[in-house]
Each structure stands twice: as structure tokens, then as C-alpha cells.
């Protein structure tokens, strides 16, 4: 049939053959495209938001390895007799130094090579080593740390230009917003996990501290992720990964970057955060007290029972009888929780206090100040009932004890030596200032007292 067509319609038959060949080529090309890998057809097809953000942020993330020297017992050779093993262990074995390593994460935040991480990652470390994704390693030094906020700043001394990530903002975050965590979990460097912001303004309690205002996320955070960045879909640094809820999956916590930035500036400039004060004394708002004051049933907060002279609170016109309900946007549940929030604040910080006064809610602006040393002696006398004198070499000698005070009731006497308060060794006036501020809102103080060469741990009720 095709030969007949060629004879009768030579030109038309030629065109038909060409068209048929072209159609066959198109079909072959389509089949080839379908069979080829997706990347070959479109190299950008799989480069989603996460891939782009990791490429942008990843080079500024560091893995942190720390070394800490602790004392350990020498494995003294023994013969297996339990009595003699115990004898040698308790009386003859020397305690030799041992090096312990731990892992964490961090992120460079400026061109001066400052690294933002957690205090618990680098606390008490004798050596700090950081490494980048490309394998480059540096020794780092500790610039400053604040355990109350669990924030630390490291620095790399080098002339090299290193990638860094400018801190973003966290005051506009939304629950459900996509986030990406990058870190060093279990030593698996530069691990990327994704999730969402699960909640805002979470409070978590550890053995030593209570942290307020944390972000909750379901992005996987494991040991070694601590100190690493949590970024949003635009690659902005919005938080520092800090903790995971023990025994749970998908419950992690991070420090909002707005909180971290306030602390970072102080640590870079001073190496630590100065203790702040507001000049307010509170008492918990008990149900009977709230009823006597005719407060609304759903009103929660703490009652101001004293405003100290020449204090930030007095200058902000806070008054005795005010009921403080919110501090910097966070609800107040007790007097102790208010003081815990003060402990993570910085001098010079402007904040808003919401309070109930004269039958309505009001908002007062206040600027926090560093606690003056002249106020420390007054607070020690008011809370502990003692007047103290700094002793050369550390510790404070009790100069007098106020009659009827908690110290007097347990037998503290003139001439005793106070060595520590609530776990803080009293080496100088600044240590005393910090330890006294830690007593705010607590019912008792744990004090180490020395008398005639013997040391005692005593609990003093606070007035």
C-alpha cells in the first residue's frame, strides 16, 4: 500500500513519512523524560524551603566539644578482699584528675566571631573546641555566661572571615509556624530537624532553676542540640535550642532570641549580668485576701505590700495595694515566680507591668536598675536579721543579730562566720548581693555557718 501511495502521490507520501517519523521521535522523548530521574529534568524541583534555609544557615552553625577536669579515684590494685578493698579505697587511694568530654552546639552571630550557645554546654569547661560543617576547627574562649537564662557567649580568635547569622526577632512568632533546628545531637554533626512552634511562653523547672518565656517546639531536640539555632522559614534566627522534656517525644524548648539578645549584649560588655531590682515586696494573693479586697474571682497575681524609696518601682508610681497580674506580658502566679522573672532580666530593660488598681486593670512602664550595694546590707538585715562584715579572705563575720529574727531563733550569734547562702560562696560583696536576691519570695535560706572551726548547714526562716 505504501508503494502505491508513493507512485500515485510521491510528494504527499514523502511528507507522511516525515510526519510519522517526527511523531515517533516525540513519543520516544516523552518516554525518556518519564523514565529519567526528577533531578535531571528539573534541578531545582526538590530544593524546598528547608533545603534553601539549611544552605543559608548551616555554615554558621558550630559543633562544640568541651573538656572538664574532675577528680577520680586511682584504680589501685587490690587483692579482692572486701575489707581491704574498702580500707584502701577510703584511706589510701589518691584522687587523680580525669578529663570528661561533652558535646553541644552553637551559632556565630557577628563578624567579631562571637558564638551564642547555652551556659550548661560550656559551664566549668577547661577547654572549648568548635568545628564547622566543612571540618574547620578552632579553640574558643568563654566571654561570659548567665546560668539564670542559660546563655553563654564564646569567641574565636582568628583573622579568617567566618560565616555568621544575624539574630532575628521573636516577638511576632505564631503557634504552628514552621521551624528548623540544626545541631549536634549525640555527636551527629550538622543534623537538621523540622517541626512547628507548639506553644509560646512556657515555663520549665529544672533541679536548680526555673525558666520562663520559653518556646515549645516539636522539632527533634536531643542531647547535643543544646545551644544550636532554631530558625524560621525565612532563615531568621528566632531561638536557641535548650532542652527536651524527659521521657517524651516531640516536646522541646528553646530560648526566644529577643531574650537572648538582651543577655548577649551584657555578656559581651561585662561578662555577666548585674543583679537587678524593682524595689517591690510582694505577698501571694490568697483566696481569703482576694475576697476581702473585693477582687474579681478570675484575677490572678501578687499583692504589693511595700514600695521601697528611691527605687524603679517608686519612680514608676507603683503603689502599696496594687495587684500585679503580668510582668513583661507574662502572667504572675506567685511572688516567687515574679522574682524568678526578675532574675532573667537585665539592668536598663524597659518593660510593662499590668496591675489591678481602683477597680480596673492598668499598665505601668518601668525601667529596671542594677541593685545598689547600699541596699544589700538593708536586705540582709530585713530578711536574715543579721549585720555582716566582710572578712579578709572571704566570708562574712556576724556583727550583730536582730532580736526576734529567724537567725536569732536558730541560735546565730555575734562572731559566727557566714560562708555561703543558698549555695553561693560569699567571696565578696557581689556574691553577697546575688545570694540575697536569690532569697526573694522564698520561705527559708540555706546558710553555711562556721563557729570555732566547725561548719554547719542551717536553715533560717525568712521574715
C-alpha positions as CSV (number, residue, x, y, z in Angstrom):
1,X,0.0,0.0,0.0
2,X,2.8,2.4,0.8
3,X,4.4,1.7,-2.6
4,X,1.1,2.5,-4.4
5,X,1.0,5.7,-2.4
6,X,4.5,6.6,-3.5
7,X,3.7,6.1,-7.1
8,X,0.4,7.9,-7.1
9,X,1.3,10.6,-4.6
10,X,5.0,10.9,-4.4
11,X,5.2,14.3,-2.7
12,X,2.4,13.6,-0.3
13,X,3.8,10.2,0.6
14,X,7.1,11.8,1.4
15,X,5.5,14.2,3.8
16,X,3.6,11.5,5.5
17,X,6.8,9.5,6.2
18,X,8.4,12.6,7.7
19,X,5.4,13.3,9.9
20,X,5.3,9.7,11.1
21,X,9.0,9.9,12.0
22,X,8.5,13.1,13.9
23,X,5.7,11.6,15.9
24,X,7.7,8.6,16.8
25,X,10.6,10.9,18.0
26,X,8.2,12.8,20.2
27,X,6.9,9.7,21.8
28,X,10.4,8.4,22.4
29,X,11.4,11.7,24.0
30,X,8.4,11.7,26.3
31,X,9.1,8.2,27.4
32,X,12.7,9.1,28.1
33,X,11.7,12.1,30.2
34,X,9.3,10.0,32.3
35,X,12.0,7.4,32.8
36,X,14.7,9.9,33.7
37,X,15.3,11.0,37.4
38,X,13.4,14.1,38.5
39,X,16.6,15.9,39.3
40,X,17.7,15.6,35.6
41,X,14.5,17.2,34.4
42,X,14.4,20.0,36.9
43,X,17.5,20.5,39.2
44,X,15.5,22.9,41.4
45,X,12.4,20.7,41.9
46,X,13.5,19.3,45.3
47,X,15.1,22.5,46.6
48,X,12.2,23.3,49.0
49,X,12.2,25.9,51.8
50,X,14.1,23.7,54.2
51,X,16.9,22.9,51.8
52,X,17.4,26.6,51.0
53,X,17.4,27.6,54.6
54,X,19.9,24.9,55.6
55,X,22.2,26.0,52.8
56,X,21.9,29.6,54.0
57,X,22.2,29.0,57.8
58,X,24.2,25.7,58.1
59,X,27.7,27.2,57.5
60,X,27.3,29.5,60.6
61,X,26.4,26.6,63.0
62,X,29.2,25.0,65.0
63,X,29.6,21.8,67.0
64,X,31.1,22.4,70.4
65,X,33.3,19.9,72.3
66,X,34.2,20.8,75.9
67,X,36.7,19.2,78.3
68,X,36.3,19.3,82.0
69,X,38.8,18.0,84.6
70,X,37.3,16.2,87.6
71,X,38.8,14.3,90.4
72,X,38.6,10.5,90.2
73,X,40.0,7.6,92.2
74,X,43.0,5.8,91.1
75,X,42.3,2.1,90.2
76,X,44.7,0.9,92.9
77,X,45.4,-2.8,92.5
78,X,43.8,-4.8,95.3
79,X,43.6,-8.5,96.1
80,X,39.8,-8.9,96.1
81,X,39.3,-8.9,99.9
82,X,36.2,-6.6,100.5
83,X,37.5,-5.4,103.8
84,X,40.9,-4.3,102.5
85,X,39.4,-3.0,99.2
86,X,37.2,-0.7,101.3
87,X,40.2,0.3,103.5
88,X,42.5,1.2,100.6
89,X,39.7,3.0,98.7
90,X,38.7,5.2,101.7
91,X,42.2,6.0,103.1
92,X,45.0,5.4,100.6
93,X,43.7,5.9,97.1
94,X,44.6,9.3,95.7
95,X,42.0,11.2,93.7
96,X,43.6,11.8,90.3
97,X,42.3,14.2,87.6
98,X,40.2,12.8,84.9
99,X,39.1,14.6,81.7
100,X,35.4,14.4,80.8
101,X,34.1,15.5,77.4
102,X,30.7,16.8,76.5
103,X,29.0,17.9,73.3
104,X,26.8,20.8,72.3
105,X,26.0,23.3,69.5
106,X,26.3,27.0,68.8
107,X,25.9,29.6,66.2
108,X,28.1,32.5,65.1
109,X,26.2,35.8,65.5
110,X,28.5,38.6,64.3
111,X,31.6,39.4,62.3
112,X,33.7,39.5,65.5
113,X,33.4,35.7,65.8
114,X,31.1,35.6,68.9
115,X,29.2,32.3,69.3
116,X,25.9,32.1,71.0
117,X,25.2,28.9,73.0
118,X,23.9,27.5,76.3
119,X,25.6,28.1,79.6
120,X,25.1,24.4,80.5
121,X,27.0,23.4,77.4
122,X,30.2,25.2,78.4
123,X,29.9,25.7,82.2
124,X,33.0,24.7,84.1
125,X,34.8,23.7,80.9
126,X,38.6,23.7,81.0
127,X,38.9,23.7,77.2
128,X,36.3,24.5,74.4
129,X,36.8,23.4,70.8
130,X,34.4,24.3,68.0
131,X,34.1,22.9,64.5
132,X,32.3,23.9,61.3
133,X,30.5,21.8,58.8
134,X,33.5,22.0,56.4
135,X,35.7,20.4,59.1
136,X,37.5,23.7,60.1
137,X,38.2,23.7,63.9
138,X,39.2,26.4,66.4
139,X,39.7,26.8,70.1
140,X,37.2,29.1,71.7
141,X,37.3,31.2,74.9
142,X,34.4,31.9,77.2
143,X,33.4,35.6,77.1
144,X,30.6,35.4,79.6
145,X,27.8,33.2,80.9
146,X,24.5,33.6,82.7
147,X,23.0,30.4,84.3
148,X,19.7,32.1,85.1
149,X,19.0,32.5,81.4
150,X,21.2,29.5,80.3
151,X,23.0,31.8,77.8
152,X,26.8,31.8,77.1
153,X,29.0,33.7,74.7
154,X,32.2,32.2,73.2
155,X,34.7,33.9,70.9
156,X,37.1,32.6,68.3
157,X,40.4,34.4,67.9
158,X,41.2,34.3,64.2
159,X,41.7,36.7,61.2
160,X,39.7,34.4,58.9
161,X,36.3,35.5,57.6
162,X,33.8,33.2,59.1
163,X,30.1,32.8,58.2
164,X,27.7,34.2,60.7
165,X,23.9,34.6,61.2
166,X,22.4,37.8,62.4
167,X,19.9,37.3,65.3
168,X,16.3,37.9,64.2
169,X,13.2,38.6,66.3
170,X,10.8,36.5,68.3
171,X,8.1,38.9,69.4
172,X,5.9,38.1,66.4
173,X,6.1,34.3,66.4
174,X,2.9,32.3,65.7
175,X,1.9,28.9,67.1
176,X,2.0,26.4,64.2
177,X,4.8,28.3,62.4
178,X,7.3,26.1,60.7
179,X,10.8,26.0,62.3
180,X,14.1,24.2,61.6
181,X,16.6,23.1,64.2
182,X,20.3,22.5,63.4
183,X,22.8,21.0,65.8
184,X,25.0,18.2,67.0
185,X,22.7,15.6,68.7
186,X,24.6,12.6,70.1
187,X,27.7,13.8,68.2
188,X,26.0,13.5,64.8
189,X,27.2,16.9,63.5
190,X,25.1,19.2,61.5
191,X,21.8,17.3,61.9
192,X,18.7,19.0,60.6
193,X,15.2,18.5,62.0
194,X,12.0,20.3,61.3
195,X,8.7,21.0,63.1
196,X,6.5,23.8,64.2
197,X,6.2,26.1,67.2
198,X,3.9,24.2,69.5
199,X,3.4,26.9,72.2
200,X,4.7,30.2,73.5
201,X,5.7,31.4,76.9
202,X,6.3,28.1,78.5
203,X,7.8,27.8,82.0
204,X,10.1,24.8,82.7
205,X,11.6,23.8,86.0
206,X,15.0,22.1,86.5
207,X,16.8,20.9,89.6
208,X,18.5,24.3,90.0
209,X,16.5,26.9,88.0
210,X,13.1,27.8,86.7
211,X,13.0,29.3,83.2
212,X,10.1,31.4,81.9
213,X,9.1,32.5,78.5
214,X,10.5,29.5,76.5
215,X,9.2,28.4,73.1
216,X,7.9,24.9,72.8
217,X,8.6,23.0,69.5
218,X,8.1,19.5,68.1
219,X,11.3,19.8,66.0
220,X,13.5,16.9,67.4
221,X,15.9,18.3,70.0
222,X,18.3,15.7,71.7
223,X,21.4,15.9,73.8
224,X,24.0,17.8,71.8
225,X,21.4,20.0,70.2
226,X,21.6,22.4,73.1
227,X,22.9,25.8,72.0
228,X,22.1,25.3,68.3
229,X,19.9,27.7,66.3
230,X,16.1,27.4,65.8
231,X,15.3,29.3,62.6
232,X,12.1,30.1,60.8
233,X,11.1,29.5,57.1
234,X,13.0,32.7,56.1
235,X,16.2,31.5,57.7
236,X,16.0,34.0,60.6
237,X,17.5,33.1,64.0
238,X,14.4,33.1,66.3
239,X,15.6,31.0,69.2
240,X,18.3,28.9,70.8
241,X,17.5,25.2,71.4
242,X,17.9,24.4,75.0
243,X,16.1,21.4,76.5
244,X,13.9,18.4,75.8
245,X,11.2,17.2,78.0
246,X,12.4,14.0,79.6
247,X,10.5,10.8,78.7
248,X,8.6,12.5,75.9
249,X,8.9,12.8,72.2
250,X,8.2,15.9,70.2
251,X,8.4,18.3,73.2
252,X,11.5,20.5,73.1
253,X,12.2,24.0,74.4
254,X,14.1,27.0,73.1
255,X,15.1,30.4,74.4
256,X,13.4,33.2,72.3
257,X,16.1,35.3,70.6
258,X,14.7,38.6,72.0
259,X,15.5,37.3,75.4
260,X,18.9,36.1,74.3
261,X,19.9,39.4,72.7
262,X,19.4,41.3,75.9
263,X,21.7,38.9,77.7
264,X,24.2,38.8,74.9
265,X,24.9,42.5,74.9
266,X,25.6,42.4,78.7
267,X,27.8,39.3,78.5
268,X,29.9,40.7,75.7
269,X,30.4,44.1,77.5
270,X,30.6,42.9,81.1
271,X,31.0,39.1,81.1
272,X,28.0,38.6,83.4
273,X,24.6,40.1,84.2
274,X,24.3,42.6,87.0
275,X,21.6,41.7,89.6
276,X,18.5,44.0,89.1
277,X,15.8,45.2,91.4
278,X,12.4,46.8,91.1
279,X,12.0,47.9,94.8
280,X,8.8,46.0,95.4
281,X,7.9,43.5,98.2
282,X,5.0,41.1,97.5
283,X,2.8,38.6,99.1
284,X,0.8,35.9,97.5
285,X,-2.8,36.7,96.8
286,X,-4.6,34.1,98.9
287,X,-8.3,33.5,98.2
288,X,-9.4,34.9,101.6
289,X,-7.3,38.1,100.9
290,X,-8.7,38.4,97.4
291,X,-12.3,38.2,98.8
292,X,-11.6,40.7,101.5
293,X,-10.3,43.1,98.8
294,X,-13.4,42.5,96.6
295,X,-11.2,41.4,93.7
296,X,-12.7,39.7,90.6
297,X,-12.8,35.9,91.0
298,X,-10.7,35.3,87.9
299,X,-8.0,37.8,88.9
300,X,-4.6,36.2,89.5
301,X,-1.4,38.0,90.6
302,X,0.5,39.1,93.6
303,X,-0.1,41.9,96.1
304,X,2.3,44.8,96.6
305,X,2.9,45.3,100.3
306,X,5.8,47.6,100.1
307,X,7.4,50.1,97.7
308,X,11.0,51.0,98.6
309,X,12.3,54.5,98.5
310,X,14.4,55.7,95.5
311,X,13.6,52.6,93.6
312,X,12.5,52.0,90.0
313,X,9.0,51.0,91.3
314,X,8.6,54.3,93.2
315,X,9.7,56.3,90.1
316,X,7.1,54.3,88.0
317,X,4.3,55.2,90.6
318,X,3.7,51.6,91.7
319,X,1.8,51.7,95.0
320,X,1.2,49.6,98.0
321,X,-2.0,47.6,97.5
322,X,-1.6,47.2,93.7
323,X,-2.2,43.7,92.4
324,X,0.4,42.9,89.8
325,X,-1.0,40.5,87.2
326,X,1.5,40.4,84.4
327,X,5.2,41.1,84.1
328,X,6.6,41.8,80.6
329,X,3.5,40.2,79.1
330,X,3.7,37.0,81.2
331,X,1.1,36.1,83.8
332,X,2.2,36.2,87.5
333,X,1.2,33.1,89.6
334,X,3.1,33.8,92.8
335,X,5.6,36.2,94.5
336,X,8.4,33.7,93.8
337,X,7.5,33.5,90.1
338,X,7.7,37.3,89.9
339,X,11.2,37.3,91.4
340,X,12.3,34.4,89.1
341,X,11.3,36.6,86.1
342,X,13.4,39.5,87.6
343,X,16.4,37.1,87.8
344,X,16.4,36.7,84.0
345,X,16.0,40.4,83.3
346,X,18.8,42.9,82.7
347,X,19.6,46.4,84.0
348,X,18.2,49.1,81.8
349,X,15.5,46.9,80.4
350,X,12.1,48.7,79.7
351,X,9.1,46.6,80.4
352,X,5.4,46.8,81.0
353,X,3.7,45.8,84.3
354,X,0.0,45.1,84.2
355,X,-1.8,45.7,87.5
356,X,-5.2,46.0,89.1
357,X,-5.8,49.3,90.9
358,X,-9.0,51.2,91.8
359,X,-11.3,48.6,90.2
360,X,-9.6,48.3,86.8
361,X,-6.6,47.0,85.0
362,X,-3.8,49.4,84.2
363,X,-0.4,49.2,82.6
364,X,2.7,50.9,84.0
365,X,6.0,51.3,82.3
366,X,9.2,50.7,84.4
367,X,12.9,50.6,83.7
368,X,14.9,48.1,85.7
369,X,18.0,49.1,87.6
370,X,21.1,47.4,89.0
371,X,20.7,46.7,92.7
372,X,22.8,49.3,94.6
373,X,25.3,47.8,97.1
374,X,24.0,50.1,99.7
375,X,20.7,48.2,99.6
376,X,22.3,44.8,100.2
377,X,23.0,45.4,103.9
378,X,19.5,46.5,104.4
379,X,18.1,43.4,102.7
380,X,20.4,41.1,104.7
381,X,19.1,42.7,107.9
382,X,15.5,42.6,106.9
383,X,15.4,39.0,105.6
384,X,18.1,37.3,107.7
385,X,18.2,39.5,110.7
386,X,22.0,40.0,110.6
387,X,24.5,42.7,110.2
388,X,27.6,41.3,108.4
389,X,31.2,42.5,107.9
390,X,33.3,41.2,105.0
391,X,36.3,39.2,106.3
392,X,39.6,39.2,104.5
393,X,40.0,36.0,102.5
394,X,36.2,35.5,102.1
395,X,33.1,35.0,104.2
396,X,31.3,37.5,106.4
397,X,31.5,37.9,110.2
398,X,28.3,38.3,112.0
399,X,28.5,41.7,113.7
400,X,25.0,41.6,115.3
401,X,21.8,39.6,115.2
402,X,18.4,41.3,115.4
403,X,16.2,40.1,118.3
404,X,13.3,38.0,117.2
405,X,14.7,37.4,113.7
406,X,15.0,34.0,112.1
407,X,18.7,34.0,112.7
408,X,18.2,34.7,116.4
409,X,15.6,31.9,116.7
410,X,18.0,29.2,115.4
411,X,21.0,30.5,117.5
412,X,23.2,32.5,115.2
413,X,25.4,34.6,117.3
414,X,27.8,37.6,117.1
415,X,31.2,36.3,115.9
416,X,29.9,33.5,113.7
417,X,31.3,33.3,110.2
418,X,28.8,33.1,107.3
419,X,30.4,31.3,104.4
420,X,27.6,30.7,101.9
421,X,23.9,31.4,101.2
422,X,21.7,29.2,99.1
423,X,24.8,27.5,97.5
424,X,26.6,30.8,96.7
425,X,30.1,31.1,98.3
426,X,30.4,34.5,99.8
427,X,33.8,35.6,98.4
428,X,32.9,39.3,98.0
429,X,30.2,41.9,98.2
430,X,28.9,41.0,94.7
431,X,28.5,37.4,95.7
432,X,26.5,38.5,98.8
433,X,24.3,40.7,96.6
434,X,23.5,37.8,94.3
435,X,22.8,35.4,97.1
436,X,20.5,37.8,98.9
437,X,18.5,38.5,95.8
438,X,18.0,34.7,95.3
439,X,16.1,34.7,98.6
440,X,13.3,36.8,97.4
441,X,10.0,35.0,97.6
442,X,11.5,32.0,99.4
443,X,10.4,30.9,102.9
444,X,13.8,29.7,104.1
445,X,17.5,30.3,103.4
446,X,20.2,27.6,103.5
447,X,23.3,29.1,105.1
448,X,26.7,27.6,105.8
449,X,28.0,28.9,109.2
450,X,31.4,28.4,110.8
451,X,31.8,28.5,114.6
452,X,35.0,27.7,116.4
453,X,36.4,25.8,113.4
454,X,33.3,23.6,112.8
455,X,31.0,24.2,109.9
456,X,27.2,23.8,110.0
457,X,24.5,23.9,107.3
458,X,21.5,25.6,108.9
459,X,18.1,26.7,107.6
460,X,17.0,30.2,108.5
461,X,13.3,31.1,108.2
462,X,12.9,34.4,106.3
463,X,10.7,37.2,107.7
